Amino acid sequence: NDTRLETWECFSAGIARTQQIQSYKQFKKDHIAKIKRHFKIEWRFL
């Protein structure tokens, strides 16, 4: 049952990592969209 616990810990760590990466990608996407929107507004005023 020790191995099962270790496997479970690795498994949940892997899931946590995946969720972290996905939320980071989403954050980056939102951030880039924000920057693009900002530059569009800037260009309009130039």
mmCIF entry with sequence, helices, sheets and N, C-alpha, C, O atoms, coordinates in Angstrom:
data_MODEL
# 
_entry.id   MODEL 
# 
_entity.id                         1 
_entity.type                       polymer 
_entity.pdbx_number_of_molecules   1 
# 
_entity_poly.entity_id                      1 
_entity_poly.type                           'polypeptide(L)' 
_entity_poly.nstd_linkage                   no 
_entity_poly.nstd_monomer                   no 
_entity_poly.pdbx_seq_one_letter_code       NDTRLETWECFSAGIARTQQIQSYKQFKKDHIAKIKRHFKIEWRFL 
_entity_poly.pdbx_seq_one_letter_code_can   NDTRLETWECFSAGIARTQQIQSYKQFKKDHIAKIKRHFKIEWRFL 
_entity_poly.pdbx_strand_id                 A 
# 
loop_
_entity_poly_seq.entity_id 
_entity_poly_seq.num 
_entity_poly_seq.mon_id 
_entity_poly_seq.hetero 
1 1  ASN n 
1 2  ASP n 
1 3  THR n 
1 4  ARG n 
1 5  LEU n 
1 6  GLU n 
1 7  THR n 
1 8  TRP n 
1 9  GLU n 
1 10 CYS n 
1 11 PHE n 
1 12 SER n 
1 13 ALA n 
1 14 GLY n 
1 15 ILE n 
1 16 ALA n 
1 17 ARG n 
1 18 THR n 
1 19 GLN n 
1 20 GLN n 
1 21 ILE n 
1 22 GLN n 
1 23 SER n 
1 24 TYR n 
1 25 LYS n 
1 26 GLN n 
1 27 PHE n 
1 28 LYS n 
1 29 LYS n 
1 30 ASP n 
1 31 HIS n 
1 32 ILE n 
1 33 ALA n 
1 34 LYS n 
1 35 ILE n 
1 36 LYS n 
1 37 ARG n 
1 38 HIS n 
1 39 PHE n 
1 40 LYS n 
1 41 ILE n 
1 42 GLU n 
1 43 TRP n 
1 44 ARG n 
1 45 PHE n 
1 46 LEU n 
# 
_struct_asym.id          A 
_struct_asym.entity_id   1 
# 
_struct_conf.conf_type_id            HELX_P 
_struct_conf.id                      HELX_P1 
_struct_conf.pdbx_PDB_helix_id       AA1 
_struct_conf.beg_label_comp_id       ASP 
_struct_conf.beg_label_asym_id       A 
_struct_conf.beg_label_seq_id        2 
_struct_conf.pdbx_beg_PDB_ins_code   ? 
_struct_conf.end_label_comp_id       PHE 
_struct_conf.end_label_asym_id       A 
_struct_conf.end_label_seq_id        45 
_struct_conf.pdbx_end_PDB_ins_code   ? 
_struct_conf.beg_auth_comp_id        ASP 
_struct_conf.beg_auth_asym_id        A 
_struct_conf.beg_auth_seq_id         2 
_struct_conf.end_auth_comp_id        PHE 
_struct_conf.end_auth_asym_id        A 
_struct_conf.end_auth_seq_id         45 
_struct_conf.pdbx_PDB_helix_class    1 
_struct_conf.details                 ? 
_struct_conf.pdbx_PDB_helix_length   44 
# 
_struct_conf_type.id          HELX_P 
_struct_conf_type.criteria    ? 
_struct_conf_type.reference   ? 
# 
loop_
_atom_site.group_PDB 
_atom_site.id 
_atom_site.type_symbol 
_atom_site.label_atom_id 
_atom_site.label_alt_id 
_atom_site.label_comp_id 
_atom_site.label_asym_id 
_atom_site.label_entity_id 
_atom_site.label_seq_id 
_atom_site.pdbx_PDB_ins_code 
_atom_site.Cartn_x 
_atom_site.Cartn_y 
_atom_site.Cartn_z 
_atom_site.occupancy 
_atom_site.B_iso_or_equiv 
_atom_site.pdbx_formal_charge 
_atom_site.auth_seq_id 
_atom_site.auth_comp_id 
_atom_site.auth_asym_id 
_atom_site.auth_atom_id 
_atom_site.pdbx_PDB_model_num 
ATOM 1   N N  . ASN A 1 1  ? 0.833  -1.218 0.000   1.00 0.00 ? 1  ASN A N  1 
ATOM 2   C CA . ASN A 1 1  ? 0.000  0.000  0.000   1.00 0.00 ? 1  ASN A CA 1 
ATOM 3   C C  . ASN A 1 1  ? 0.870  1.272  0.000   1.00 0.00 ? 1  ASN A C  1 
ATOM 4   O O  . ASN A 1 1  ? 0.377  2.362  -0.289  1.00 0.00 ? 1  ASN A O  1 
ATOM 5   N N  . ASP A 1 2  ? 2.163  1.123  0.325   1.00 0.00 ? 2  ASP A N  1 
ATOM 6   C CA . ASP A 1 2  ? 3.066  2.275  0.253   1.00 0.00 ? 2  ASP A CA 1 
ATOM 7   C C  . ASP A 1 2  ? 3.232  2.739  -1.190  1.00 0.00 ? 2  ASP A C  1 
ATOM 8   O O  . ASP A 1 2  ? 3.217  3.936  -1.480  1.00 0.00 ? 2  ASP A O  1 
ATOM 9   N N  . THR A 1 3  ? 3.392  1.767  -2.090  1.00 0.00 ? 3  THR A N  1 
ATOM 10  C CA . THR A 1 3  ? 3.564  2.115  -3.503  1.00 0.00 ? 3  THR A CA 1 
ATOM 11  C C  . THR A 1 3  ? 2.305  2.789  -4.034  1.00 0.00 ? 3  THR A C  1 
ATOM 12  O O  . THR A 1 3  ? 2.387  3.720  -4.835  1.00 0.00 ? 3  THR A O  1 
ATOM 13  N N  . ARG A 1 4  ? 1.140  2.322  -3.589  1.00 0.00 ? 4  ARG A N  1 
ATOM 14  C CA . ARG A 1 4  ? -0.114 2.904  -4.056  1.00 0.00 ? 4  ARG A CA 1 
ATOM 15  C C  . ARG A 1 4  ? -0.187 4.373  -3.637  1.00 0.00 ? 4  ARG A C  1 
ATOM 16  O O  . ARG A 1 4  ? -0.622 5.227  -4.408  1.00 0.00 ? 4  ARG A O  1 
ATOM 17  N N  . LEU A 1 5  ? 0.239  4.651  -2.416  1.00 0.00 ? 5  LEU A N  1 
ATOM 18  C CA . LEU A 1 5  ? 0.228  6.026  -1.912  1.00 0.00 ? 5  LEU A CA 1 
ATOM 19  C C  . LEU A 1 5  ? 1.179  6.897  -2.732  1.00 0.00 ? 5  LEU A C  1 
ATOM 20  O O  . LEU A 1 5  ? 0.839  8.019  -3.109  1.00 0.00 ? 5  LEU A O  1 
ATOM 21  N N  . GLU A 1 6  ? 2.366  6.371  -3.001  1.00 0.00 ? 6  GLU A N  1 
ATOM 22  C CA . GLU A 1 6  ? 3.345  7.117  -3.799  1.00 0.00 ? 6  GLU A CA 1 
ATOM 23  C C  . GLU A 1 6  ? 2.805  7.390  -5.195  1.00 0.00 ? 6  GLU A C  1 
ATOM 24  O O  . GLU A 1 6  ? 2.939  8.492  -5.726  1.00 0.00 ? 6  GLU A O  1 
ATOM 25  N N  . THR A 1 7  ? 2.189  6.359  -5.783  1.00 0.00 ? 7  THR A N  1 
ATOM 26  C CA . THR A 1 7  ? 1.610  6.507  -7.117  1.00 0.00 ? 7  THR A CA 1 
ATOM 27  C C  . THR A 1 7  ? 0.544  7.588  -7.102  1.00 0.00 ? 7  THR A C  1 
ATOM 28  O O  . THR A 1 7  ? 0.492  8.434  -7.995  1.00 0.00 ? 7  THR A O  1 
ATOM 29  N N  . TRP A 1 8  ? -0.317 7.558  -6.072  1.00 0.00 ? 8  TRP A N  1 
ATOM 30  C CA . TRP A 1 8  ? -1.390 8.547  -5.955  1.00 0.00 ? 8  TRP A CA 1 
ATOM 31  C C  . TRP A 1 8  ? -0.812 9.951  -5.812  1.00 0.00 ? 8  TRP A C  1 
ATOM 32  O O  . TRP A 1 8  ? -1.323 10.901 -6.405  1.00 0.00 ? 8  TRP A O  1 
ATOM 33  N N  . GLU A 1 9  ? 0.263  10.082 -5.016  1.00 0.00 ? 9  GLU A N  1 
ATOM 34  C CA . GLU A 1 9  ? 0.889  11.396 -4.826  1.00 0.00 ? 9  GLU A CA 1 
ATOM 35  C C  . GLU A 1 9  ? 1.462  11.919 -6.141  1.00 0.00 ? 9  GLU A C  1 
ATOM 36  O O  . GLU A 1 9  ? 1.306  13.093 -6.475  1.00 0.00 ? 9  GLU A O  1 
ATOM 37  N N  . CYS A 1 10 ? 2.123  11.039 -6.875  1.00 0.00 ? 10 CYS A N  1 
ATOM 38  C CA . CYS A 1 10 ? 2.662  11.421 -8.186  1.00 0.00 ? 10 CYS A CA 1 
ATOM 39  C C  . CYS A 1 10 ? 1.531  11.829 -9.119  1.00 0.00 ? 10 CYS A C  1 
ATOM 40  O O  . CYS A 1 10 ? 1.630  12.813 -9.851  1.00 0.00 ? 10 CYS A O  1 
ATOM 41  N N  . PHE A 1 11 ? 0.444  11.043 -9.077  1.00 0.00 ? 11 PHE A N  1 
ATOM 42  C CA . PHE A 1 11 ? -0.707 11.274 -9.938  1.00 0.00 ? 11 PHE A CA 1 
ATOM 43  C C  . PHE A 1 11 ? -1.327 12.639 -9.660  1.00 0.00 ? 11 PHE A C  1 
ATOM 44  O O  . PHE A 1 11 ? -1.568 13.415 -10.584 1.00 0.00 ? 11 PHE A O  1 
ATOM 45  N N  . SER A 1 12 ? -1.586 12.935 -8.376  1.00 0.00 ? 12 SER A N  1 
ATOM 46  C CA . SER A 1 12 ? -2.216 14.216 -8.046  1.00 0.00 ? 12 SER A CA 1 
ATOM 47  C C  . SER A 1 12 ? -1.254 15.375 -8.287  1.00 0.00 ? 12 SER A C  1 
ATOM 48  O O  . SER A 1 12 ? -1.684 16.473 -8.638  1.00 0.00 ? 12 SER A O  1 
ATOM 49  N N  . ALA A 1 13 ? 0.042  15.139 -8.101  1.00 0.00 ? 13 ALA A N  1 
ATOM 50  C CA . ALA A 1 13 ? 1.030  16.176 -8.408  1.00 0.00 ? 13 ALA A CA 1 
ATOM 51  C C  . ALA A 1 13 ? 1.020  16.470 -9.905  1.00 0.00 ? 13 ALA A C  1 
ATOM 52  O O  . ALA A 1 13 ? 1.113  17.626 -10.319 1.00 0.00 ? 13 ALA A O  1 
ATOM 53  N N  . GLY A 1 14 ? 0.908  15.423 -10.705 1.00 0.00 ? 14 GLY A N  1 
ATOM 54  C CA . GLY A 1 14 ? 0.839  15.582 -12.156 1.00 0.00 ? 14 GLY A CA 1 
ATOM 55  C C  . GLY A 1 14 ? -0.386 16.367 -12.580 1.00 0.00 ? 14 GLY A C  1 
ATOM 56  O O  . GLY A 1 14 ? -0.305 17.230 -13.453 1.00 0.00 ? 14 GLY A O  1 
ATOM 57  N N  . ILE A 1 15 ? -1.523 16.069 -11.962 1.00 0.00 ? 15 ILE A N  1 
ATOM 58  C CA . ILE A 1 15 ? -2.766 16.782 -12.268 1.00 0.00 ? 15 ILE A CA 1 
ATOM 59  C C  . ILE A 1 15 ? -2.629 18.250 -11.885 1.00 0.00 ? 15 ILE A C  1 
ATOM 60  O O  . ILE A 1 15 ? -3.013 19.136 -12.649 1.00 0.00 ? 15 ILE A O  1 
ATOM 61  N N  . ALA A 1 16 ? -2.080 18.505 -10.702 1.00 0.00 ? 16 ALA A N  1 
ATOM 62  C CA . ALA A 1 16 ? -1.898 19.883 -10.245 1.00 0.00 ? 16 ALA A CA 1 
ATOM 63  C C  . ALA A 1 16 ? -1.003 20.644 -11.219 1.00 0.00 ? 16 ALA A C  1 
ATOM 64  O O  . ALA A 1 16 ? -1.274 21.797 -11.554 1.00 0.00 ? 16 ALA A O  1 
ATOM 65  N N  . ARG A 1 17 ? 0.064  19.987 -11.669 1.00 0.00 ? 17 ARG A N  1 
ATOM 66  C CA . ARG A 1 17 ? 1.006  20.603 -12.605 1.00 0.00 ? 17 ARG A CA 1 
ATOM 67  C C  . ARG A 1 17 ? 0.299  20.947 -13.918 1.00 0.00 ? 17 ARG A C  1 
ATOM 68  O O  . ARG A 1 17 ? 0.471  22.040 -14.458 1.00 0.00 ? 17 ARG A O  1 
ATOM 69  N N  . THR A 1 18 ? -0.494 20.007 -14.421 1.00 0.00 ? 18 THR A N  1 
ATOM 70  C CA . THR A 1 18 ? -1.213 20.224 -15.674 1.00 0.00 ? 18 THR A CA 1 
ATOM 71  C C  . THR A 1 18 ? -2.154 21.412 -15.552 1.00 0.00 ? 18 THR A C  1 
ATOM 72  O O  . THR A 1 18 ? -2.215 22.258 -16.445 1.00 0.00 ? 18 THR A O  1 
ATOM 73  N N  . GLN A 1 19 ? -2.892 21.474 -14.439 1.00 0.00 ? 19 GLN A N  1 
ATOM 74  C CA . GLN A 1 19 ? -3.824 22.583 -14.223 1.00 0.00 ? 19 GLN A CA 1 
ATOM 75  C C  . GLN A 1 19 ? -3.069 23.902 -14.136 1.00 0.00 ? 19 GLN A C  1 
ATOM 76  O O  . GLN A 1 19 ? -3.530 24.922 -14.648 1.00 0.00 ? 19 GLN A O  1 
ATOM 77  N N  . GLN A 1 20 ? -1.904 23.879 -13.484 1.00 0.00 ? 20 GLN A N  1 
ATOM 78  C CA . GLN A 1 20 ? -1.067 25.073 -13.364 1.00 0.00 ? 20 GLN A CA 1 
ATOM 79  C C  . GLN A 1 20 ? -0.660 25.564 -14.746 1.00 0.00 ? 20 GLN A C  1 
ATOM 80  O O  . GLN A 1 20 ? -0.779 26.748 -15.062 1.00 0.00 ? 20 GLN A O  1 
ATOM 81  N N  . ILE A 1 21 ? -0.174 24.629 -15.567 1.00 0.00 ? 21 ILE A N  1 
ATOM 82  C CA . ILE A 1 21 ? 0.288  24.969 -16.912 1.00 0.00 ? 21 ILE A CA 1 
ATOM 83  C C  . ILE A 1 21 ? -0.868 25.537 -17.729 1.00 0.00 ? 21 ILE A C  1 
ATOM 84  O O  . ILE A 1 21 ? -0.698 26.528 -18.439 1.00 0.00 ? 21 ILE A O  1 
ATOM 85  N N  . GLN A 1 22 ? -2.052 24.910 -17.634 1.00 0.00 ? 22 GLN A N  1 
ATOM 86  C CA . GLN A 1 22 ? -3.200 25.359 -18.414 1.00 0.00 ? 22 GLN A CA 1 
ATOM 87  C C  . GLN A 1 22 ? -3.653 26.747 -17.988 1.00 0.00 ? 22 GLN A C  1 
ATOM 88  O O  . GLN A 1 22 ? -3.977 27.580 -18.835 1.00 0.00 ? 22 GLN A O  1 
ATOM 89  N N  . SER A 1 23 ? -3.681 27.008 -16.674 1.00 0.00 ? 23 SER A N  1 
ATOM 90  C CA . SER A 1 23 ? -4.107 28.332 -16.225 1.00 0.00 ? 23 SER A CA 1 
ATOM 91  C C  . SER A 1 23 ? -3.057 29.376 -16.605 1.00 0.00 ? 23 SER A C  1 
ATOM 92  O O  . SER A 1 23 ? -3.392 30.532 -16.862 1.00 0.00 ? 23 SER A O  1 
ATOM 93  N N  . TYR A 1 24 ? -1.779 28.964 -16.640 1.00 0.00 ? 24 TYR A N  1 
ATOM 94  C CA . TYR A 1 24 ? -0.718 29.885 -17.064 1.00 0.00 ? 24 TYR A CA 1 
ATOM 95  C C  . TYR A 1 24 ? -0.873 30.216 -18.542 1.00 0.00 ? 24 TYR A C  1 
ATOM 96  O O  . TYR A 1 24 ? -0.733 31.372 -18.942 1.00 0.00 ? 24 TYR A O  1 
ATOM 97  N N  . LYS A 1 25 ? -1.163 29.195 -19.359 1.00 0.00 ? 25 LYS A N  1 
ATOM 98  C CA . LYS A 1 25 ? -1.372 29.420 -20.789 1.00 0.00 ? 25 LYS A CA 1 
ATOM 99  C C  . LYS A 1 25 ? -2.558 30.356 -21.004 1.00 0.00 ? 25 LYS A C  1 
ATOM 100 O O  . LYS A 1 25 ? -2.498 31.269 -21.827 1.00 0.00 ? 25 LYS A O  1 
ATOM 101 N N  . GLN A 1 26 ? -3.643 30.118 -20.250 1.00 0.00 ? 26 GLN A N  1 
ATOM 102 C CA . GLN A 1 26 ? -4.834 30.955 -20.349 1.00 0.00 ? 26 GLN A CA 1 
ATOM 103 C C  . GLN A 1 26 ? -4.489 32.390 -19.954 1.00 0.00 ? 26 GLN A C  1 
ATOM 104 O O  . GLN A 1 26 ? -4.918 33.343 -20.604 1.00 0.00 ? 26 GLN A O  1 
ATOM 105 N N  . PHE A 1 27 ? -3.709 32.531 -18.881 1.00 0.00 ? 27 PHE A N  1 
ATOM 106 C CA . PHE A 1 27 ? -3.288 33.856 -18.414 1.00 0.00 ? 27 PHE A CA 1 
ATOM 107 C C  . PHE A 1 27 ? -2.490 34.565 -19.498 1.00 0.00 ? 27 PHE A C  1 
ATOM 108 O O  . PHE A 1 27 ? -2.707 35.747 -19.766 1.00 0.00 ? 27 PHE A O  1 
ATOM 109 N N  . LYS A 1 28 ? -1.560 33.834 -20.125 1.00 0.00 ? 28 LYS A N  1 
ATOM 110 C CA . LYS A 1 28 ? -0.732 34.415 -21.177 1.00 0.00 ? 28 LYS A CA 1 
ATOM 111 C C  . LYS A 1 28 ? -1.593 34.853 -22.355 1.00 0.00 ? 28 LYS A C  1 
ATOM 112 O O  . LYS A 1 28 ? -1.388 35.926 -22.922 1.00 0.00 ? 28 LYS A O  1 
ATOM 113 N N  . LYS A 1 29 ? -2.571 34.003 -22.722 1.00 0.00 ? 29 LYS A N  1 
ATOM 114 C CA . LYS A 1 29 ? -3.460 34.306 -23.842 1.00 0.00 ? 29 LYS A CA 1 
ATOM 115 C C  . LYS A 1 29 ? -4.239 35.586 -23.555 1.00 0.00 ? 29 LYS A C  1 
ATOM 116 O O  . LYS A 1 29 ? -4.332 36.470 -24.406 1.00 0.00 ? 29 LYS A O  1 
ATOM 117 N N  . ASP A 1 30 ? -4.804 35.677 -22.335 1.00 0.00 ? 30 ASP A N  1 
ATOM 118 C CA . ASP A 1 30 ? -5.563 36.863 -21.940 1.00 0.00 ? 30 ASP A CA 1 
ATOM 119 C C  . ASP A 1 30 ? -4.663 38.089 -21.951 1.00 0.00 ? 30 ASP A C  1 
ATOM 120 O O  . ASP A 1 30 ? -5.064 39.170 -22.383 1.00 0.00 ? 30 ASP A O  1 
ATOM 121 N N  . HIS A 1 31 ? -3.437 37.902 -21.467 1.00 0.00 ? 31 HIS A N  1 
ATOM 122 C CA . HIS A 1 31 ? -2.484 39.007 -21.364 1.00 0.00 ? 31 HIS A CA 1 
ATOM 123 C C  . HIS A 1 31 ? -2.135 39.533 -22.756 1.00 0.00 ? 31 HIS A C  1 
ATOM 124 O O  . HIS A 1 31 ? -2.110 40.743 -22.981 1.00 0.00 ? 31 HIS A O  1 
ATOM 125 N N  . ILE A 1 32 ? -1.867 38.617 -23.685 1.00 0.00 ? 32 ILE A N  1 
ATOM 126 C CA . ILE A 1 32 ? -1.528 39.003 -25.059 1.00 0.00 ? 32 ILE A CA 1 
ATOM 127 C C  . ILE A 1 32 ? -2.711 39.712 -25.708 1.00 0.00 ? 32 ILE A C  1 
ATOM 128 O O  . ILE A 1 32 ? -2.533 40.703 -26.416 1.00 0.00 ? 32 ILE A O  1 
ATOM 129 N N  . ALA A 1 33 ? -3.922 39.203 -25.466 1.00 0.00 ? 33 ALA A N  1 
ATOM 130 C CA . ALA A 1 33 ? -5.126 39.825 -26.020 1.00 0.00 ? 33 ALA A CA 1 
ATOM 131 C C  . ALA A 1 33 ? -5.273 41.246 -25.479 1.00 0.00 ? 33 ALA A C  1 
ATOM 132 O O  . ALA A 1 33 ? -5.639 42.166 -26.211 1.00 0.00 ? 33 ALA A O  1 
ATOM 133 N N  . LYS A 1 34 ? -4.985 41.413 -24.187 1.00 0.00 ? 34 LYS A N  1 
ATOM 134 C CA . LYS A 1 34 ? -5.079 42.729 -23.557 1.00 0.00 ? 34 LYS A CA 1 
ATOM 135 C C  . LYS A 1 34 ? -4.090 43.690 -24.209 1.00 0.00 ? 34 LYS A C  1 
ATOM 136 O O  . LYS A 1 34 ? -4.431 44.833 -24.514 1.00 0.00 ? 34 LYS A O  1 
ATOM 137 N N  . ILE A 1 35 ? -2.860 43.216 -24.421 1.00 0.00 ? 35 ILE A N  1 
ATOM 138 C CA . ILE A 1 35 ? -1.821 44.051 -25.035 1.00 0.00 ? 35 ILE A CA 1 
ATOM 139 C C  . ILE A 1 35 ? -2.237 44.441 -26.449 1.00 0.00 ? 35 ILE A C  1 
ATOM 140 O O  . ILE A 1 35 ? -2.093 45.599 -26.841 1.00 0.00 ? 35 ILE A O  1 
ATOM 141 N N  . LYS A 1 36 ? -2.753 43.480 -27.217 1.00 0.00 ? 36 LYS A N  1 
ATOM 142 C CA . LYS A 1 36 ? -3.182 43.755 -28.591 1.00 0.00 ? 36 LYS A CA 1 
ATOM 143 C C  . LYS A 1 36 ? -4.285 44.803 -28.605 1.00 0.00 ? 36 LYS A C  1 
ATOM 144 O O  . LYS A 1 36 ? -4.272 45.728 -29.418 1.00 0.00 ? 36 LYS A O  1 
ATOM 145 N N  . ARG A 1 37 ? -5.252 44.643 -27.683 1.00 0.00 ? 37 ARG A N  1 
ATOM 146 C CA . ARG A 1 37 ? -6.364 45.577 -27.590 1.00 0.00 ? 37 ARG A CA 1 
ATOM 147 C C  . ARG A 1 37 ? -5.820 46.972 -27.264 1.00 0.00 ? 37 ARG A C  1 
ATOM 148 O O  . ARG A 1 37 ? -6.255 47.974 -27.831 1.00 0.00 ? 37 ARG A O  1 
ATOM 149 N N  . HIS A 1 38 ? -4.870 47.009 -26.347 1.00 0.00 ? 38 HIS A N  1 
ATOM 150 C CA . HIS A 1 38 ? -4.268 48.271 -25.924 1.00 0.00 ? 38 HIS A CA 1 
ATOM 151 C C  . HIS A 1 38 ? -3.599 48.957 -27.112 1.00 0.00 ? 38 HIS A C  1 
ATOM 152 O O  . HIS A 1 38 ? -3.748 50.163 -27.306 1.00 0.00 ? 38 HIS A O  1 
ATOM 153 N N  . PHE A 1 39 ? -2.859 48.177 -27.908 1.00 0.00 ? 39 PHE A N  1 
ATOM 154 C CA . PHE A 1 39 ? -2.162 48.757 -29.045 1.00 0.00 ? 39 PHE A CA 1 
ATOM 155 C C  . PHE A 1 39 ? -3.138 49.226 -30.116 1.00 0.00 ? 39 PHE A C  1 
ATOM 156 O O  . PHE A 1 39 ? -2.886 50.224 -30.790 1.00 0.00 ? 39 PHE A O  1 
ATOM 157 N N  . LYS A 1 40 ? -4.256 48.511 -30.279 1.00 0.00 ? 40 LYS A N  1 
ATOM 158 C CA . LYS A 1 40 ? -5.271 48.934 -31.244 1.00 0.00 ? 40 LYS A CA 1 
ATOM 159 C C  . LYS A 1 40 ? -5.796 50.310 -30.864 1.00 0.00 ? 40 LYS A C  1 
ATOM 160 O O  . LYS A 1 40 ? -5.948 51.187 -31.715 1.00 0.00 ? 40 LYS A O  1 
ATOM 161 N N  . ILE A 1 41 ? -6.072 50.488 -29.573 1.00 0.00 ? 41 ILE A N  1 
ATOM 162 C CA . ILE A 1 41 ? -6.562 51.778 -29.084 1.00 0.00 ? 41 ILE A CA 1 
ATOM 163 C C  . ILE A 1 41 ? -5.502 52.849 -29.323 1.00 0.00 ? 41 ILE A C  1 
ATOM 164 O O  . ILE A 1 41 ? -5.810 53.958 -29.760 1.00 0.00 ? 41 ILE A O  1 
ATOM 165 N N  . GLU A 1 42 ? -4.244 52.501 -29.030 1.00 0.00 ? 42 GLU A N  1 
ATOM 166 C CA . GLU A 1 42 ? -3.141 53.439 -29.229 1.00 0.00 ? 42 GLU A CA 1 
ATOM 167 C C  . GLU A 1 42 ? -3.048 53.862 -30.693 1.00 0.00 ? 42 GLU A C  1 
ATOM 168 O O  . GLU A 1 42 ? -2.896 55.045 -30.997 1.00 0.00 ? 42 GLU A O  1 
ATOM 169 N N  . TRP A 1 43 ? -3.142 52.884 -31.597 1.00 0.00 ? 43 TRP A N  1 
ATOM 170 C CA . TRP A 1 43 ? -3.018 53.190 -33.021 1.00 0.00 ? 43 TRP A CA 1 
ATOM 171 C C  . TRP A 1 43 ? -4.133 54.123 -33.468 1.00 0.00 ? 43 TRP A C  1 
ATOM 172 O O  . TRP A 1 43 ? -3.916 54.995 -34.309 1.00 0.00 ? 43 TRP A O  1 
ATOM 173 N N  . ARG A 1 44 ? -5.314 53.943 -32.915 1.00 0.00 ? 44 ARG A N  1 
ATOM 174 C CA . ARG A 1 44 ? -6.453 54.754 -33.302 1.00 0.00 ? 44 ARG A CA 1 
ATOM 175 C C  . ARG A 1 44 ? -6.190 56.225 -32.963 1.00 0.00 ? 44 ARG A C  1 
ATOM 176 O O  . ARG A 1 44 ? -6.634 57.125 -33.676 1.00 0.00 ? 44 ARG A O  1 
ATOM 177 N N  . PHE A 1 45 ? -5.466 56.453 -31.872 1.00 0.00 ? 45 PHE A N  1 
ATOM 178 C CA . PHE A 1 45 ? -5.235 57.832 -31.441 1.00 0.00 ? 45 PHE A CA 1 
ATOM 179 C C  . PHE A 1 45 ? -4.017 58.467 -32.103 1.00 0.00 ? 45 PHE A C  1 
ATOM 180 O O  . PHE A 1 45 ? -3.815 59.677 -31.996 1.00 0.00 ? 45 PHE A O  1 
ATOM 181 N N  . LEU A 1 46 ? -3.203 57.663 -32.785 1.00 0.00 ? 46 LEU A N  1 
ATOM 182 C CA . LEU A 1 46 ? -1.994 58.216 -33.401 1.00 0.00 ? 46 LEU A CA 1 
ATOM 183 C C  . LEU A 1 46 ? -2.322 58.939 -34.706 1.00 0.00 ? 46 LEU A C  1 
ATOM 184 O O  . LEU A 1 46 ? -1.424 59.467 -35.362 1.00 0.00 ? 46 LEU A O  1 
# 
